[in-house]
Amino acid sequence: MKSLLKLGAAAALMLAAFGAAQAQETKTVIEAGHLLAVPGNGYLKDRSVTIENGKIVSVERGFRDQPSDVRVVNLRDAYVLPGLIDSHVHLTSEFSPTSRVRMLSDSEVDLALNGASHAYKTLLAGFTTVQDVGGANEAIFSLRDAVRSGKVAGPRIRASGSAVTPTGGHGDANGFSPALTKIFTGPNACNGADDCRRAVRETIRSGADVIKITATGGVLSNTKAGLEQQFFDDEIAAIVDTAAMMGRKVTAHAHGKGGIEAALRNGVQSIEHGTYLDDETIALFKETGGTLVPTVLAGVTVTGWTEQPWLPAPSREKAAIVGPLMLDMLSRAREGGVNVAFGTDTGVSKHGDNSQEFDLMVQAGYTPEEAIRTATIVAAEHVEMSDQIGTIEAGKFADMVVLRNDPLQDVSALRAIRLVIKDGKEYRPQ
């Protein structure tokens, strides 16, 4: 209870610490020289976007004189895109040489305040919505609610909280002494279908918007448990059925082919990472309508850590195997027609660097506009918010990213943000 009170007080001060964004007037008109209103359809030239109360009211041709009580933002020389969406982040953490030590010292309040700082960096990088798939429940749900209520400046957050994991699996406490393992093991570790149903229900009771499971082993868990399937099929099916009964979808961390396919066969709607997918897996994605969130940036990041002594030996070994495979994985997924939603696994990489994933997508064969579409239209569908975000159209949240240069010519332009607009409020990177 004390931690909740501290968190509430800290959250109330956070907006002042960052500096409040410019307050929105009753009506604002954005004059956009190049408007990528619906990524995939190319630019609309010379459009006026009218905003009231945080929502887009209209998108009209040309520019015209406005009444004196209407605020006009002249972006006639700029490129205006919908607010970007990252479908896989971890806002309350950022991996570093001290990460495992900080597990012994950081409180939920520390995690929430770290998350507020990371959220602001993410917003300034042009990401107005994120899906956080794996964070301490109290911290991430409190941060989500603080952003929603306007106490903290950051992207709107859809959060899973802690992942549902098999005992000893990727999401469990691994590599600690028996005494510490007992302390760090949460209620989301489960064994058998019935116990996994319990874990899902507890996760939803805690506040989860979506259920994340660790269907296979993972790179950064300090255990030599491999990268293949770790839940039994009946456990996955029980998780999916329980989540559906309570109005939630399920996404699965999965590297190994067997684990990816078991998740898709048993009703999991999306796969995070997907490293070892092959032609059979791609066919199953298309058959089930599953979505891939590729997180290539995380693979590139961990590849650079394979010689670092601070990374536990099992993780170094897995990083050396998995990291170099992920760019080719994404290329094969694109060629195979897999539905891909943008996601970075930021928190492995540094917060605010999310747009580096676009460069990697282009290396994998995407055009810049195709890559942007995965972070707008496709990601909006993936996070179940396509009626609210993902395009610049009347009725949707007034979320926009303003660039100096044309990202359809050079996707790295997405790393030079001029202005971010979220809910009609303006945020200017330093």
C-alpha positions in Angstrom: 0.0 0.0 0.0 2.9 2.4 0.8 4.4 1.7 -2.5 1.1 2.6 -4.2 0.9 5.9 -2.3 4.5 6.8 -3.2 3.8 5.9 -6.8 0.8 8.1 -6.9 2.6 11.1 -5.5 5.6 10.5 -7.8 3.3 10.2 -10.9 1.5 13.5 -10.0 4.9 15.3 -10.1 6.2 13.7 -13.3 4.6 15.9 -15.9 6.2 19.0 -14.2 9.5 17.2 -14.2 9.4 16.7 -17.9 7.7 20.0 -18.7 4.1 20.2 -19.8 3.4 20.0 -23.5 1.8 23.0 -25.1 -1.9 23.1 -24.1 -4.2 22.6 -27.0 -6.5 25.4 -28.1 -10.2 24.8 -28.7 -9.4 24.3 -32.4 -6.1 23.8 -34.2 -5.5 23.5 -37.9 -2.4 21.7 -39.1 -1.3 22.8 -42.6 0.6 19.9 -44.0 2.5 20.1 -47.3 2.9 16.4 -47.5 0.4 14.3 -45.6 0.8 10.5 -45.4 -2.7 10.1 -44.1 -3.1 6.4 -45.0 0.4 4.7 -45.3 0.4 2.6 -48.5 -1.6 5.2 -50.4 1.2 7.8 -50.8 1.1 11.5 -49.9 -1.8 13.9 -50.1 -0.4 17.3 -51.0 -1.5 20.6 -49.2 -4.0 19.4 -46.7 -5.5 21.1 -43.7 -6.1 18.9 -40.7 -8.5 20.3 -38.1 -8.2 19.2 -34.5 -10.7 19.7 -31.6 -10.5 18.2 -28.1 -7.7 15.8 -29.1 -9.5 14.3 -32.1 -9.2 14.9 -35.9 -12.4 16.7 -37.1 -11.6 16.9 -40.8 -8.9 16.6 -43.5 -9.5 19.1 -46.3 -7.8 20.1 -49.5 -5.7 23.3 -49.5 -5.0 26.1 -47.1 -7.3 29.0 -46.2 -7.5 31.9 -43.8 -8.8 30.9 -40.4 -10.7 32.8 -37.8 -8.6 34.6 -35.1 -9.6 32.1 -32.5 -8.2 29.1 -34.5 -4.6 28.2 -34.0 -2.7 27.4 -37.2 0.5 25.3 -37.3 2.3 25.9 -40.6 3.9 22.6 -41.7 3.7 23.4 -45.4 7.4 22.5 -45.8 7.2 19.2 -43.8 6.2 15.6 -44.0 3.3 14.6 -41.7 2.7 10.9 -40.8 0.3 9.2 -38.4 1.7 8.7 -34.9 3.9 5.5 -34.9 3.0 2.4 -32.9 5.6 0.0 -31.4 3.9 -3.3 -30.6 6.7 -4.7 -28.4 8.4 -2.6 -25.7 9.4 -2.9 -22.1 9.1 0.6 -20.7 10.0 0.0 -17.0 13.5 -1.5 -17.8 16.5 -1.1 -20.0 19.0 -3.9 -20.2 22.5 -3.0 -19.0 25.5 -4.4 -17.2 23.8 -3.6 -13.9 20.3 -5.1 -14.7 20.6 -8.2 -12.6 22.0 -6.3 -9.6 19.2 -3.7 -9.9 16.6 -6.5 -9.5 17.8 -6.6 -5.9 17.5 -2.9 -5.2 14.8 -1.3 -7.4 11.3 -1.0 -6.0 8.1 -0.9 -8.0 8.2 2.9 -7.6 11.7 3.0 -9.1 10.5 0.9 -12.0 7.5 3.2 -12.6 9.7 6.3 -12.5 12.2 4.7 -14.9 9.2 3.8 -17.1 8.0 7.4 -17.1 11.4 8.6 -18.3 11.5 5.9 -21.0 7.9 6.7 -22.0 8.8 10.3 -22.6 11.8 9.4 -24.7 9.6 7.0 -26.7 7.0 9.7 -27.3 9.7 12.2 -28.5 10.9 9.5 -30.9 7.5 9.6 -32.7 5.8 6.7 -31.0 2.4 7.8 -29.7 1.1 4.3 -28.8 3.0 1.2 -27.6 2.2 -2.3 -26.4 4.2 -3.2 -23.4 4.6 -7.0 -23.2 6.4 -7.9 -20.0 6.8 -5.7 -17.0 6.2 -5.7 -13.3 2.4 -5.5 -12.9 2.1 -2.6 -10.4 4.6 -0.4 -12.1 3.5 -0.8 -15.7 -0.2 -0.7 -15.0 0.2 2.4 -12.8 2.3 4.1 -15.6 -0.3 3.2 -18.2 -3.0 4.8 -16.1 -1.0 7.9 -15.3 -0.4 8.5 -19.0 -4.1 7.9 -19.7 -5.1 10.5 -17.1 -2.6 13.1 -18.3 -0.3 13.0 -15.2 2.6 11.7 -17.3 3.7 12.6 -20.8 4.1 9.5 -22.9 2.6 7.2 -25.5 -0.7 5.6 -24.7 0.1 2.2 -23.3 -1.5 -1.2 -23.8 0.1 -3.6 -21.3 0.3 -7.3 -20.5 2.1 -7.1 -17.2 4.3 -10.1 -16.3 4.3 -12.9 -18.9 2.6 -16.2 -18.2 5.4 -18.7 -18.2 6.1 -22.4 -17.4 8.1 -22.9 -14.2 11.7 -22.7 -15.2 10.8 -21.1 -18.5 12.0 -18.0 -20.2 9.8 -15.7 -18.1 10.5 -17.3 -14.7 13.3 -16.4 -12.2 16.4 -18.2 -13.4 20.0 -18.2 -12.4 19.5 -17.1 -8.8 20.1 -18.9 -5.5 17.2 -21.0 -4.3 16.2 -18.4 -1.7 16.2 -15.5 -4.2 14.4 -17.7 -6.8 11.5 -18.1 -4.3 11.4 -14.3 -3.9 11.5 -13.5 -7.6 9.0 -16.2 -8.7 5.7 -14.5 -9.3 2.2 -15.9 -9.6 2.4 -16.1 -13.4 4.6 -19.2 -13.4 2.3 -22.2 -13.9 2.3 -26.0 -14.5 -0.5 -27.9 -16.2 -3.6 -26.6 -17.9 -5.6 -25.8 -14.7 -2.7 -23.9 -13.1 -2.2 -21.9 -16.4 -5.9 -21.0 -16.3 -5.4 -19.6 -12.8 -2.3 -17.6 -14.0 -4.3 -16.0 -16.8 -7.2 -15.0 -14.5 -4.8 -13.5 -12.0 -3.0 -11.6 -14.7 -6.3 -10.1 -15.9 -7.4 -9.3 -12.4 -4.1 -7.3 -12.0 -5.0 -5.2 -15.0 -3.7 -6.9 -18.2 -5.0 -5.6 -21.5 -3.4 -8.6 -23.4 -1.9 -11.9 -22.3 1.7 -12.6 -23.1 3.1 -16.1 -22.8 6.7 -17.4 -23.2 6.0 -20.3 -25.5 9.7 -21.1 -26.0 13.0 -20.4 -24.4 14.6 -17.0 -24.8 18.0 -15.3 -25.1 18.3 -13.2 -22.0 17.0 -15.7 -19.4 20.0 -17.1 -17.5 19.3 -20.8 -18.2 20.4 -23.5 -20.6 16.9 -24.5 -21.4 17.1 -24.0 -25.2 15.0 -21.9 -27.5 12.3 -24.4 -28.3 8.8 -25.1 -27.0 8.3 -24.9 -23.2 4.6 -25.0 -22.8 2.6 -28.2 -23.6 -0.1 -27.9 -26.2 -2.9 -28.4 -23.7 -1.4 -25.6 -21.5 -1.3 -23.2 -24.5 -4.9 -24.1 -25.4 -6.1 -23.5 -21.8 -4.4 -20.1 -21.7 -6.0 -19.0 -25.0 -9.5 -20.3 -24.0 -9.3 -18.6 -20.6 -8.1 -15.3 -22.0 -10.9 -15.4 -24.6 -13.5 -16.0 -22.0 -12.4 -12.8 -20.3 -12.1 -10.7 -23.4 -8.3 -10.9 -24.0 -6.1 -12.0 -26.8 -2.8 -13.8 -26.4 0.6 -13.1 -27.9 3.5 -15.5 -27.6 7.3 -14.9 -27.2 8.5 -17.7 -29.5 11.9 -18.4 -31.2 11.9 -22.1 -32.1 9.8 -23.5 -35.0 8.0 -26.0 -32.8 7.0 -23.5 -30.3 5.8 -21.0 -32.9 3.7 -23.6 -34.6 2.3 -24.9 -31.3 1.2 -21.4 -30.3 -0.5 -20.7 -33.7 -2.2 -24.1 -33.8 -3.7 -23.6 -30.4 -5.2 -20.2 -31.1 -2.4 -17.7 -30.1 -3.1 -14.6 -32.3 0.5 -13.3 -32.6 4.1 -14.3 -32.3 6.9 -12.1 -30.9 10.3 -12.7 -32.5 9.6 -15.8 -34.7 13.3 -16.5 -35.3 13.2 -20.0 -36.7 10.1 -19.8 -38.9 10.3 -21.7 -42.2 8.0 -22.4 -45.1 5.7 -24.6 -43.0 5.5 -22.0 -40.3 4.8 -19.2 -42.8 2.0 -21.3 -44.3 0.5 -21.7 -40.7 0.7 -18.0 -40.1 -1.3 -17.4 -43.3 -3.8 -20.2 -42.5 -4.5 -19.0 -38.9 -4.3 -15.3 -39.7 -1.5 -14.9 -37.1 0.6 -11.7 -36.9 4.4 -11.6 -36.6 6.1 -9.0 -34.4 9.7 -9.4 -35.6 11.9 -7.3 -33.2 15.0 -7.5 -35.4 16.5 -4.6 -33.5 16.7 -6.8 -30.4 18.6 -9.4 -32.4 21.1 -6.9 -33.6 21.5 -5.5 -30.1 22.2 -8.9 -28.4 24.6 -9.9 -31.2 26.8 -7.0 -30.0 26.8 -8.4 -26.5 28.2 -11.9 -27.2 31.7 -11.0 -25.8 30.4 -9.0 -22.8 31.4 -10.7 -19.5 28.4 -9.1 -17.7 26.0 -11.1 -19.8 25.5 -14.6 -18.2 27.2 -17.4 -20.2 23.9 -19.1 -21.3 22.6 -15.8 -22.6 25.9 -15.1 -24.5 25.6 -18.5 -26.2 22.0 -18.0 -27.2 22.6 -14.4 -28.4 25.4 -15.6 -30.7 22.9 -18.1 -32.2 19.7 -16.1 -32.4 20.9 -12.5 -33.2 22.4 -13.1 -36.6 19.3 -15.0 -37.8 16.6 -12.4 -37.3 17.1 -10.2 -40.4 16.9 -13.2 -42.7 13.8 -14.4 -40.8 12.1 -11.1 -41.5 13.0 -11.2 -45.2 11.5 -14.7 -45.5 8.4 -13.6 -43.7 7.9 -10.7 -46.0 8.5 -12.8 -49.1 6.0 -15.4 -47.7 3.3 -12.8 -47.2 3.1 -13.0 -43.3 1.2 -10.2 -41.7 3.9 -8.2 -39.8 3.3 -5.6 -37.1 6.1 -3.3 -36.2 7.8 -4.1 -32.8 11.3 -3.6 -31.5 11.6 -5.2 -28.0 12.9 -1.9 -26.8 14.2 -2.2 -23.3 16.7 -4.7 -24.8 17.8 -1.8 -27.0 17.7 1.7 -25.7 14.5 3.6 -25.3 14.1 6.3 -28.0 16.0 4.3 -30.6 12.9 2.5 -31.7 13.0 3.9 -35.3 16.2 2.0 -36.0 13.9 -1.0 -36.7 12.7 0.8 -39.9 16.2 0.7 -41.3 16.5 -3.0 -40.6 13.1 -3.6 -42.2 14.3 -1.9 -45.4 17.4 -4.1 -45.3 15.1 -7.1 -45.1 13.4 -6.0 -48.3 10.5 -3.7 -47.3 10.0 -0.4 -49.0 10.0 2.6 -46.6 6.2 3.0 -47.0 5.6 -0.7 -46.4 7.7 -0.5 -43.2 5.8 2.6 -42.1 2.5 0.8 -42.8 3.5 -2.0 -40.3 4.0 0.7 -37.6 0.6 2.4 -38.3 -2.2 0.6 -40.0 -1.1 -3.0 -39.3 0.1 -2.2 -35.7 -3.2 -0.4 -35.0 -5.1 -3.5 -36.0 -2.7 -5.7 -33.9 -3.3 -3.7 -30.7 -7.0 -3.6 -31.4 -7.2 0.1 -31.8 -7.7 0.6 -35.6 -10.8 2.7 -35.1 -8.8 5.2 -33.0 -5.2 5.3 -34.4 -3.0 4.3 -37.3 -4.2 6.8 -40.0 -4.9 10.6 -40.1 -8.7 10.6 -40.6 -11.7 12.2 -39.1 -12.8 10.7 -35.8 -9.4 9.4 -34.8 -7.0 10.6 -32.1 -4.9 13.6 -33.3 -1.6 11.6 -33.4 1.0 12.8 -35.9 4.8 12.7 -36.5 6.3 15.7 -38.4 9.6 15.2 -40.3 12.0 17.6 -42.0 12.8 15.1 -44.8 10.9 12.6 -46.9 10.9 9.1 -45.2 9.6 7.5 -48.4 12.9 8.4 -50.0 15.1 7.7 -47.0 13.6 5.8 -44.1 16.3 7.1 -41.7 14.4 10.5 -41.8 12.2 8.9 -39.1 15.2 9.4 -36.7 15.1 13.1 -37.1 11.7 14.2 -35.6 10.7 17.8 -35.9 7.5 17.6 -33.9 5.3 15.0 -32.3 1.5 15.5 -31.8 -0.4 13.2 -29.5 -4.1 13.8 -28.7 -3.6 17.2 -30.3 -0.8 18.3 -28.0 2.6 19.2 -29.3 5.9 17.8 -28.1 9.2 19.1 -29.6 12.4 17.1 -29.3 15.4 19.1 -28.1 
